[in-house]
């Protein structure tokens, strides 16, 4: 009788009945590991594809909301002009609403330019500094 260790004297009752050699088991293990990695990559691709589709639909809905928001803003501005026109001449009401809108636009533009300048140039400065420190430490370690 040949058992899992290959020796006839091995008579353990819990010994598995697998005639494969150690080499074959290692080969099977590496083959299964490759299959597992491929399956995980395929799962990640499928998951990312599904998420990308959801993000695409979400982006489309946001664009639609932005367009409708602009129409709403236009209607609200017209309402403000008409409301002021009940107590002021229409040209003055339109001028006041336009000046307020221009002031808000200017403030938002200035804030946006300042934020944009903080982000330029788009270089990971801290990461570069840390990398340079690592290179210096390795060089220093090689010379000691």
Helices and strands as residue ranges (DSSP letters): H 22-84, H 90-118, H 125-143
